[in-house]
Structures are given as structure tokens and as C-alpha cells.
Amino acid sequence: MTTRQIDSVLENALDDSVIKPFFAVELLFDAAPLRVWTGLGEVTIDGQTYTGTGELLSVSSVEETTEIAARGATLTLAGVPSSLISTALQTPYQGRVCNIYFGVIDGDTYSNLTEVFSGYMDEMNINEGPESSSIELKVENKLIDLERQRVRRYTSEYQRSRFPNDAGFDFVESIQGKKTLWGRG
């Protein structure tokens, strides 16, 4: 069952006898987004500049099912200089958006991206070596938000914390335990 639309140019490129696939990853940090791709050099894709990481960036398999299930993905960046580890540790990342795209290079064109995953950055593991290190970033599917508890109270205080001028719950306490006769009695 197909649930995702594929651009016609990308679909035609996938039918070719030789294809040049790539992944592009967009990490939306508060200070500035980080955009990398699995090729070499800088490229502009859909008006955004992506920095090439070559084989240093790997993307785990991205799984889709017909069930409503929150499947995550893992990004690994190898060959990270030890001097950048402190920057990675100090940058707030949890809950920030991560988008993973798939595309095919068609001549000099990189613009046919298809989003294969969108989620929230969750856990970062750093494997530090003497000269270079690797960073593994686990990303949770946006469906994980459905599993979070929503704590709501039906009190005047809670309602006014959300809507200061709403007095709809002011009388809830006074009607608790009140007996009301309906019809003939």
C-alpha cells in the first residue's frame, strides 16, 4: 500500500539503469539549522544549502508500517574532530525537529527530494576517540507525541491558567454531590 507521493522526476530517475541516490538531513536547532547530505561539497537543494559529509554520515533504515506505530531512526556522523564534541554537548537538541530526505542526482539537479522521515531529536551518544569521534543521534517519530500523557484538571484554577477570562469552571465545586430531582417526584 503506497502512502507517500513520489515526485515524477524522482520516480523516472529510479527506473534508470544507473542511479545516484543520496540522503539529505535537516536538523532544526534553535540557533541555526544544520543541513548535511551524503555527497561531497556544498549543494543547494530547494533553496537550502547542504554541506557534504560523504560516507561519514549514515542513516539507519527508516521503517513505515500500515499500523499506527512510532518507529524511529538513527543518524551517525563519523570522523568528527574532538574539538567539536564540546559544541555537540552544549547545544540543546532534545525535542528539536529532524527531517530526512531521499533524492537522486539527475545530471546537475538535486531538487527532487522526498521526505522519508520527520521526527524529534531524542538521544545523542558520543563515542570519543583520540583523534576523531562519532556522534549517534536517535530520532523519534512524531507519532511518539501520541504516547505522552496529557494532564488536565477540571478545576477553575487549571482553566484560568490556560484561559484567564474563562469562568466556566468556577461553580463546579459547588455542584459536586448536589442532588437534583428530574421529572415528577
TORVEXKE-876130 format. One record per atom (N, C-alpha, C, O, CB): x, y, z; residue in one letter. Coordinates in steps of 0.02 Angstrom, whole numbers, padded with zeros to 5 digits, always signed. Glycine has a CB too. Layout:
XYZA;...
***
This chain:
+00042-00059+00000M;+00000+00000+00000M;+00045+00062+00000M;+00087+00069+00044M;-00048+00000+00061M;+00036+00107-00048T;+00076+00167-00052T;+00044+00223-00011T;-00015+00237-00019T;+00084+00189-00126T;+00083+00253+00033T;+00057+00307+00075T;+00092+00373+00061T;+00073+00424+00088T;+00063+00289+00148T;+00142+00372+00019R;+00183+00431+00008R;+00185+00446-00067R;+00194+00401-00107R;+00254+00421+00037R;+00178+00509-00084Q;+00183+00530-00154Q;+00256+00539-00173Q;+00294+00571-00136Q;+00144+00595-00166Q;+00277+00511-00229I;+00345+00519-00253I;+00343+00565-00313I;+00302+00556-00359I;+00377+00450-00271I;+00387+00614-00313D;+00393+00661-00369D;+00404+00621-00433D;+00441+00573-00434D;+00451+00711-00357D;+00371+00642-00488S;+00375+00604-00551S;+00447+00603-00578S;+00467+00553-00608S;+00329+00635-00603S;+00485+00657-00569V;+00555+00658-00592V;+00595+00606-00554V;+00637+00571-00583V;+00585+00729-00584V;+00584+00602-00487L;+00618+00553-00446L;+00597+00482-00466L;+00640+00438-00471L;+00604+00565-00371L;+00533+00472-00478E;+00509+00406-00497E;+00540+00384-00563E;+00559+00326-00571E;+00433+00407-00503E;+00546+00430-00611N;+00577+00414-00675N;+00651+00399-00667N;+00678+00354-00699N;+00567+00471-00726N;+00685+00437-00623A;+00756+00426-00612A;+00768+00358-00580A;+00819+00326-00594A;+00785+00481-00567A;+00723+00335-00538L;+00730+00269-00505L;+00724+00212-00555L;+00746+00156-00541L;+00679+00261-00450L;+00693+00225-00613D;+00687+00174-00666D;+00749+00169-00709D;+00756+00121-00747D;+00627+00189-00710D;+00795+00217-00704D;+00856+00216-00745D;+00900+00156-00726D;+00895+00129-00670D;+00896+00282-00736D;+00944+00136-00772S;+00988+00079-00759S;+01043+00097-00709S;+01067+00054-00673S;+01019+00054-00823S;+01062+00160-00707V;+01113+00184-00659V;+01083+00244-00622V;+01060+00292-00653V;+01181+00204-00694V;+01082+00240-00556I;+01057+00295-00516I;+01109+00317-00465I;+01152+00279-00446I;+00991+00276-00481I;+01104+00380-00445K;+01148+00408-00395K;+01106+00433-00337K;+01089+00493-00335K;+01193+00465-00425K;+01088+00389-00289P;+01045+00410-00233P;+01085+00447-00180P;+01146+00439-00174P;+01011+00349-00203P;+01049+00486-00141F;+01080+00520-00083F;+01028+00534-00031F;+00968+00535-00045F;+01115+00586-00105F;+01051+00544+00030F;+01009+00567+00085F;+01028+00638+00103F;+01087+00656+00098F;+01015+00520+00147F;+00980+00677+00122A;+00991+00744+00149A;+00957+00747+00217A;+00900+00724+00225A;+00964+00801+00099A;+00991+00776+00266V;+00965+00779+00334V;+00964+00852+00356V;+01011+00889+00345V;+01008+00736+00383V;+00908+00870+00386E;+00898+00938+00411E;+00885+00934+00486E;+00834+00906+00507E;+00839+00975+00373E;+00930+00963+00526L;+00922+00964+00599L;+00907+01036+00618L;+00949+01081+00611L;+00987+00938+00635L;+00847+01048+00644L;+00825+01116+00658L;+00840+01135+00730L;+00797+01132+00774L;+00749+01123+00643L;+00902+01156+00742F;+00923+01181+00807F;+00897+01251+00818F;+00879+01285+00770F;+01001+01179+00814F;+00895+01274+00881D;+00870+01341+00896D;+00913+01395+00865D;+00886+01442+00835D;+00868+01351+00971D;+00978+01389+00870A;+01023+01442+00846A;+01023+01446+00769A;+01014+01500+00741A;+01095+01430+00871A;+01031+01390+00737A;+01032+01387+00664A;+01024+01315+00642A;+01049+01269+00676A;+01098+01418+00636A;+00989+01304+00587P;+00981+01235+00564P;+01047+01207+00537P;+01089+01244+00511P;+00927+01231+00510P;+01056+01142+00544L;+01114+01107+00516L;+01088+01063+00460L;+01045+01020+00471L;+01153+01065+00571L;+01113+01073+00399R;+01091+01035+00342R;+01152+00999+00312R;+01200+01032+00292R;+01056+01080+00289R;+01148+00933+00309V;+01203+00893+00281V;+01174+00843+00232V;+01115+00826+00234V;+01242+00856+00338V;+01217+00819+00187W;+01196+00769+00139W;+01252+00718+00130W;+01309+00731+00150W;+01177+00800+00072W;+01236+00661+00100T;+01284+00606+00095T;+01328+00610+00033T;+01357+00560+00013T;+01247+00541+00094T;+01335+00668+00004G;+01379+00679-00052G;+01438+00722-00031G;+01451+00731+00028G;+01343+00712-00110G;+01475+00747-00081L;+01533+00788-00067L;+01520+00861-00087L;+01484+00874-00135L;+01595+00761-00105L;+01549+00907-00049G;+01542+00978-00064G;+01475+01006-00041G;+01433+00971-00013G;+01551+00990-00137G;+01466+01070-00055E;+01403+01103-00038E;+01358+01102-00099E;+01380+01113-00156E;+01415+01176-00014E;+01293+01089-00087V;+01243+01093-00140V;+01184+01132-00115V;+01170+01134-00055V;+01221+01021-00164V;+01149+01163-00161T;+01088+01199-00144T;+01030+01156-00169T;+01024+01142-00229T;+01086+01271-00175T;+00987+01137-00122I;+00929+01095-00138I;+00867+01132-00114I;+00860+01148-00055I;+00934+01024-00106I;+00822+01147-00160D;+00761+01183-00144D;+00774+01247-00105D;+00738+01263-00058D;+00714+01138-00105D;+00827+01283-00124G;+00843+01347-00094G;+00882+01342-00028G;+00897+01394+00002G;+00781+01385-00082G;+00899+01282-00005Q;+00936+01274+00058Q;+01004+01244+00042Q;+01010+01201-00001Q;+00897+01228+00108Q;+01056+01267+00078T;+01124+01242+00067T;+01138+01184+00114T;+01129+01190+00175T;+01175+01298+00077T;+01160+01129+00085Y;+01178+01068+00122Y;+01253+01056+00116Y;+01281+01063+00062Y;+01137+01007+00097Y;+01284+01039+00171T;+01356+01025+00173T;+01367+00951+00163T;+01335+00910+00196T;+01388+01050+00240T;+01413+00933+00119G;+01427+00863+00104G;+01468+00830+00159G;+01515+00859+00185G;+01462+00857+00038G;+01449+00769+00177T;+01485+00731+00227T;+01513+00666+00197T;+01549+00630+00231T;+01440+00715+00286T;+01496+00652+00135G;+01519+00590+00103G;+01495+00529+00141G;+01437+00526+00161G;+01595+00590+00099G;+01540+00482+00150E;+01522+00419+00184E;+01524+00426+00260E;+01511+00378+00295E;+01569+00364+00163E;+01539+00485+00285L;+01542+00495+00358L;+01473+00498+00390L;+01466+00487+00450L;+01581+00560+00374L;+01422+00512+00350L;+01353+00515+00375L;+01317+00451+00355L;+01317+00433+00296L;+01315+00578+00349L;+01287+00417+00403S;+01247+00359+00386S;+01178+00367+00417S;+01170+00396+00471S;+01281+00293+00411S;+01129+00341+00383V;+01059+00344+00404V;+01034+00272+00411V;+01041+00232+00365V;+01014+00385+00352V;+01006+00257+00469S;+00979+00189+00479S;+00919+00179+00434S;+00895+00226+00403S;+00960+00177+00553S;+00895+00118+00431S;+00835+00106+00391S;+00776+00144+00423S;+00770+00149+00484S;+00819+00029+00387S;+00734+00170+00380V;+00675+00206+00402V;+00616+00162+00385V;+00604+00147+00326V;+00669+00278+00368V;+00579+00141+00436E;+00526+00092+00427E;+00458+00125+00431E;+00444+00165+00476E;+00532+00037+00479E;+00415+00107+00384E;+00345+00128+00386E;+00302+00066+00389E;+00318+00015+00357E;+00326+00172+00324E;+00249+00068+00427T;+00203+00012+00431T;+00132+00036+00418T;+00119+00096+00419T;+00209-00024+00499T;+00088-00010+00408T;+00018+00009+00399T;-00015+00021+00466T;-00070+00049+00469T;-00020-00045+00360T;+00019+00001+00520E;-00006+00014+00588E;+00011+00085+00608E;+00055+00116+00579E;+00023-00037+00639E;-00023+00110+00659I;-00003+00174+00687I;+00050+00158+00740I;+00034+00140+00796I;-00065+00213+00719I;+00113+00165+00721A;+00168+00147+00764A;+00223+00199+00758A;+00237+00225+00704A;+00195+00076+00747A;+00254+00215+00814A;+00308+00265+00815A;+00375+00231+00806A;+00405+00208+00855A;+00306+00306+00881A;+00399+00227+00745R;+00464+00198+00730R;+00515+00254+00722R;+00501+00304+00689R;+00461+00153+00666R;+00573+00246+00752G;+00624+00298+00750G;+00676+00284+00697G;+00672+00236+00659G;+00656+00305+00817G;+00726+00327+00695A;+00783+00321+00650A;+00846+00340+00688A;+00842+00373+00740A;+00775+00365+00586A;+00903+00320+00662T;+00967+00337+00693T;+01013+00366+00641T;+01023+00338+00587T;+00999+00274+00726T;+01042+00424+00657L;+01092+00456+00614L;+01160+00448+00647L;+01165+00458+00708L;+01074+00531+00602L;+01211+00432+00609T;+01278+00426+00636T;+01325+00468+00594T;+01327+00462+00533T;+01302+00352+00638T;+01362+00511+00627L;+01412+00553+00594L;+01480+00532+00620L;+01494+00541+00680L;+01399+00630+00606L;+01522+00504+00577A;+01588+00479+00597A;+01641+00531+00578A;+01628+00576+00537A;+01603+00411+00564A;+01700+00523+00606G;+01755+00567+00589G;+01748+00638+00615G;+01776+00685+00586G;+01763+00570+00516G;+01712+00646+00670V;+01702+00713+00699V;+01765+00732+00738V;+01786+00694+00781V;+01638+00714+00745V;+01794+00790+00724P;+01853+00810+00762P;+01836+00819+00836P;+01782+00843+00853P;+01881+00876+00734P;+01881+00799+00879S;+01869+00802+00951S;+01853+00872+00975S;+01818+00881+01025S;+01929+00776+00989S;+01877+00923+00939S;+01864+00992+00959S;+01790+01010+00953S;+01767+01057+00985S;+01906+01040+00917S;+01752+00974+00911L;+01681+00990+00902L;+01635+00952+00950L;+01575+00965+00952L;+01661+00974+00831L;+01664+00907+00989I;+01624+00868+01036I;+01592+00913+01089I;+01534+00905+01106I;+01667+00813+01069I;+01631+00961+01115S;+01603+01006+01166S;+01545+01047+01138S;+01497+01060+01174S;+01658+01053+01193S;+01549+01067+01074T;+01494+01103+01043T;+01432+01058+01040T;+01377+01081+01054T;+01513+01126+00973T;+01442+00995+01023A;+01385+00949+01019A;+01354+00938+01088A;+01293+00932+01094A;+01408+00881+00991A;+01396+00936+01140L;+01370+00926+01208L;+01333+00987+01235L;+01287+00979+01276L;+01427+00909+01254L;+01351+01047+01213Q;+01322+01108+01240Q;+01260+01132+01201Q;+01224+01176+01225Q;+01373+01162+01239Q;+01248+01104+01143T;+01191+01126+01102T;+01128+01089+01122T;+01126+01027+01120T;+01206+01115+01027T;+01075+01125+01142P;+01012+01092+01158P;+00984+01059+01095P;+00976+01091+01043P;+00960+01143+01188P;+00968+00995+01100Y;+00945+00959+01041Y;+00879+00921+01053Y;+00841+00911+01005Y;+00998+00911+01018Y;+00866+00901+01114Q;+00807+00860+01127Q;+00743+00896+01108Q;+00733+00954+01127Q;+00804+00838+01199Q;+00700+00862+01072G;+00636+00890+01051G;+00639+00934+00989G;+00587+00958+00966G;+00608+00930+01107G;+00699+00945+00962R;+00705+00985+00901R;+00689+00940+00841R;+00697+00880+00844R;+00778+01015+00893R;+00665+00970+00787V;+00642+00934+00729V;+00700+00910+00686V;+00749+00945+00676V;+00595+00977+00687V;+00694+00849+00661C;+00741+00820+00614C;+00702+00795+00554C;+00652+00759+00561C;+00782+00762+00647C;+00723+00814+00494N;+00692+00791+00433N;+00744+00753+00392N;+00800+00776+00384N;+00662+00850+00392N;+00725+00695+00366I;+00769+00655+00324I;+00737+00650+00256I;+00679+00631+00249I;+00782+00584+00355I;+00776+00666+00204Y;+00752+00666+00136Y;+00792+00616+00094Y;+00850+00601+00110Y;+00757+00737+00105Y;+00761+00591+00042F;+00794+00547-00006F;+00789+00580-00074F;+00737+00608-00092F;+00763+00475-00006F;+00843+00576-00112G;+00842+00604-00179G;+00889+00566-00225G;+00927+00523-00203G;+00862+00677-00177G;+00885+00583-00288V;+00928+00553-00339V;+00958+00609-00379V;+00924+00656-00400V;+00888+00504-00385V;+01024+00606-00390I;+01058+00656-00430I;+01043+00642-00503I;+01056+00588-00529I;+01136+00656-00417I;+01014+00692-00536D;+00997+00686-00606D;+01037+00738-00644D;+01014+00795-00650D;+00920+00694-00618D;+01096+00720-00669G;+01140+00768-00701G;+01167+00815-00648G;+01205+00794-00604G;+01104+00807-00757G;+01149+00879-00652D;+01168+00929-00601D;+01110+00948-00556D;+01114+00998-00521D;+01196+00991-00635D;+01056+00909-00557T;+00996+00925-00520T;+00992+00885-00455T;+00999+00824-00455T;+00934+00913-00562T;+00981+00921-00400Y;+00973+00890-00334Y;+00905+00908-00304Y;+00896+00898-00244Y;+01030+00911-00287Y;+00859+00934-00343S;+00800+00964-00315S;+00741+00917-00304S;+00688+00939-00280S;+00778+01019-00359S;+00747+00854-00320N;+00690+00808-00315N;+00692+00769-00250N;+00701+00708-00251N;+00689+00761-00375N;+00684+00803-00195L;+00687+00770-00130L;+00619+00744-00109L;+00567+00776-00123L;+00714+00818-00077L;+00619+00687-00078T;+00559+00659-00048T;+00572+00650+00026T;+00621+00617+00045T;+00538+00592-00082T;+00529+00677+00068E;+00537+00669+00140E;+00521+00597+00158E;+00465+00573+00145E;+00492+00719+00180E;+00569+00562+00189V;+00557+00493+00209V;+00548+00486+00285V;+00526+00434+00309V;+00615+00448+00187V;+00564+00539+00321F;+00556+00537+00394F;+00556+00608+00422F;+00593+00651+00398F;+00613+00495+00427F;+00514+00619+00471S;+00513+00682+00508S;+00499+00664+00580S;+00451+00630+00595S;+00461+00733+00479S;+00541+00689+00624G;+00532+00672+00695G;+00568+00721+00740G;+00588+00775+00720G;+00556+00602+00708G;+00577+00699+00803Y;+00608+00741+00854Y;+00674+00710+00877Y;+00677+00649+00889Y;+00561+00752+00914Y;+00726+00750+00882M;+00790+00726+00908M;+00780+00705+00980M;+00749+00741+01020M;+00845+00781+00902M;+00806+00646+00997D;+00793+00619+01063D;+00855+00605+01104D;+00862+00631+01160D;+00754+00556+01057D;+00901+00567+01079E;+00958+00544+01119E;+01022+00549+01078E;+01024+00528+01020E;+00947+00472+01144E;+01075+00576+01107M;+01139+00581+01073M;+01191+00541+01111M;+01200+00549+01171M;+01160+00656+01067M;+01225+00497+01074N;+01279+00458+01103N;+01343+00477+01067N;+01346+00478+01006N;+01265+00381+01097N;+01395+00491+01106I;+01459+00512+01078I;+01511+00459+01094I;+01521+00441+01152I;+01481+00582+01105I;+01544+00435+01042N;+01599+00388+01050N;+01663+00426+01035N;+01679+00439+00977N;+01591+00325+01004N;+01700+00443+01087E;+01758+00486+01080E;+01821+00445+01072E;+01835+00399+01111E;+01765+00533+01139E;+01861+00461+01021G;+01925+00429+01008G;+01981+00479+01016G;+01968+00538+01029G;+01927+00399+00937G;+02044+00458+01010P;+02100+00503+01021P;+02104+00559+00969P;+02124+00615+00986P;+02164+00464+01021P;+02086+00545+00907E;+02092+00597+00855E;+02026+00618+00825E;+02017+00676+00807E;+02137+00572+00800E;+01980+00572+00821S;+01913+00589+00796S;+01861+00548+00833S;+01878+00498+00867S;+01909+00578+00720S;+01800+00568+00827S;+01746+00536+00864S;+01686+00525+00818S;+01686+00547+00761S;+01725+00579+00926S;+01636+00492+00844S;+01574+00484+00807S;+01516+00505+00852S;+01518+00498+00913S;+01564+00411+00782S;+01465+00531+00821I;+01405+00552+00856I;+01346+00513+00828I;+01335+00511+00767I;+01393+00630+00850I;+01309+00481+00872E;+01249+00443+00852E;+01189+00481+00880E;+01185+00492+00941E;+01251+00369+00878E;+01143+00499+00837L;+01084+00537+00857L;+01022+00495+00843L;+01009+00477+00786L;+01080+00605+00820L;+00985+00479+00896K;+00923+00442+00888K;+00866+00492+00881K;+00861+00540+00918K;+00911+00393+00949K;+00823+00478+00833V;+00768+00523+00817V;+00703+00483+00824V;+00696+00428+00797V;+00776+00553+00745V;+00656+00513+00861E;+00591+00481+00871E;+00541+00507+00820E;+00542+00566+00802E;+00566+00493+00943E;+00497+00464+00799N;+00443+00483+00753N;+00396+00532+00788N;+00388+00530+00849N;+00405+00420+00729N;+00365+00576+00750K;+00319+00624+00779K;+00258+00591+00811K;+00224+00621+00852K;+00296+00674+00726K;+00245+00528+00793L;+00189+00492+00824L;+00202+00477+00897L;+00156+00460+00934L;+00177+00427+00786L;+00265+00482+00919I;+00281+00469+00990I;+00243+00518+01034I;+00230+00504+01093I;+00357+00476+01002I;+00225+00575+01006D;+00187+00625+01044D;+00118+00598+01065D;+00090+00622+01115D;+00178+00688+01002D;+00092+00550+01029L;+00027+00520+01047L;+00031+00479+01111L;-00019+00468+01145L;+00001+00477+00990L;+00092+00457+01128E;+00101+00416+01188E;+00112+00457+01252E;+00111+00430+01307E;+00160+00369+01178E;+00121+00522+01244R;+00132+00565+01303R;+00066+00577+01339R;+00014+00589+01308R;+00165+00631+01282R;+00070+00575+01405Q;+00010+00589+01445Q;-00007+00663+01443Q;+00037+00706+01444Q;+00019+00565+01517Q;-00070+00676+01440R;-00095+00745+01444R;-00130+00753+01511R;-00183+00724+01522R;-00144+00762+01384R;-00100+00792+01554V;-00129+00801+01621V;-00173+00863+01619V;-00149+00919+01610V;-00073+00807+01675V;-00237+00852+01628R;-00284+00908+01630R;-00328+00899+01692R;-00346+00844+01711R;-00328+00910+01565R;-00343+00954+01722R;-00386+00954+01781R;-00448+00996+01766R;-00444+01048+01733R;-00349+00982+01844R;-00505+00972+01788Y;-00567+01009+01777Y;-00580+01053+01839Y;-00630+01044+01875Y;-00627+00961+01764Y;-00534+01100+01849T;-00541+01147+01905T;-00539+01218+01877T;-00516+01230+01821T;-00485+01137+01958T;-00563+01264+01917S;-00562+01334+01896S;-00490+01359+01888S;-00476+01397+01842S;-00600+01377+01948S;-00446+01337+01933E;-00376+01360+01930E;-00342+01337+01865E;-00308+01376+01832E;-00337+01333+01990E;-00353+01274+01847Y;-00322+01249+01785Y;-00350+01286+01724Y;-00313+01306+01680Y;-00334+01173+01779Y;-00416+01294+01723Q;-00447+01328+01666Q;-00422+01399+01660Q;-00409+01423+01604Q;-00523+01326+01673Q;-00416+01434+01716R;-00393+01504+01713R;-00318+01509+01697R;-00296+01560+01671R;-00406+01539+01781R;-00280+01456+01711S;-00209+01457+01691S;-00202+01455+01615S;-00154+01481+01587S;-00170+01398+01724S;-00250+01424+01583R;-00249+01420+01510R;-00287+01476+01477R;-00267+01502+01425R;-00277+01354+01487R;-00343+01495+01507F;-00387+01547+01480F;-00407+01593+01537F;-00457+01581+01571F;-00451+01516+01445F;-00369+01647+01549P;-00379+01690+01608P;-00449+01718+01618P;-00469+01729+01675P;-00331+01746+01605P;-00486+01730+01566N;-00552+01761+01573N;-00610+01711+01573N;-00668+01731+01574N;-00563+01810+01517N;-00595+01646+01572D;-00647+01595+01569D;-00668+01575+01640D;-00627+01549+01678D;-00623+01533+01529D;-00731+01587+01657A;-00757+01571+01724A;-00802+01509+01722A;-00841+01498+01768A;-00795+01631+01752A;-00796+01470+01669G;-00840+01412+01659G;-00835+01359+01713G;-00883+01322+01724G;-00826+01382+01594G;-00778+01353+01747F;-00770+01301+01798F;-00776+01329+01869F;-00763+01293+01917F;-00704+01267+01790F;-00794+01392+01876D;-00799+01423+01943D;-00850+01389+01988D;-00843+01391+02049D;-00815+01496+01937D;-00902+01359+01960F;-00956+01332+02000F;-00955+01255+02004F;-01002+01225+02031F;-01022+01355+01973F;-00904+01223+01977V;-00901+01150+01977V;-00900+01123+02048V;-00934+01075+02063V;-00840+01126+01938V;-00861+01154+02093E;-00856+01131+02162E;-00924+01134+02198E;-00941+01089+02237E;-00805+01172+02200E;-00962+01186+02185S;-01025+01194+02220S;-01079+01144+02198S;-01126+01133+02235S;-01050+01264+02210S;-01073+01115+02140I;-01124+01067+02117I;-01105+00994+02131I;-01145+00949+02119I;-01137+01077+02044I;-01044+00983+02155Q;-01024+00914+02171Q;-01066+00888+02229Q;-01074+00922+02280Q;-00949+00910+02187Q;-01092+00828+02222G;-01131+00797+02275G;-01202+00825+02280G;-01240+00801+02323G;-01097+00806+02340G;-01221+00873+02240K;-01288+00902+02243K;-01338+00855+02210K;-01326+00829+02156K;-01289+00972+02207K;-01394+00844+02244K;-01447+00801+02218K;-01497+00844+02181K;-01519+00896+02205K;-01481+00762+02275K;-01513+00821+02121T;-01561+00857+02079T;-01617+00809+02061T;-01604+00753+02039T;-01526+00886+02016T;-01678+00831+02069L;-01735+00789+02052L;-01756+00806+01980L;-01764+00864+01962L;-01794+00800+02102L;-01766+00753+01942W;-01787+00763+01873W;-01858+00736+01865W;-01875+00683+01892W;-01738+00727+01823W;-01899+00771+01830G;-01967+00748+01816G;-02011+00752+01878G;-01999+00794+01922G;-01966+00677+01789G;-02059+00711+01882R;-02106+00710+01938R;-02076+00670+01995R;-02046+00618+01986R;-02174+00681+01917R;-02086+00695+02053G;-02056+00658+02108G;-02099+00651+02163G;-02080+00621+02213G;-01997+00688+02130G;
***
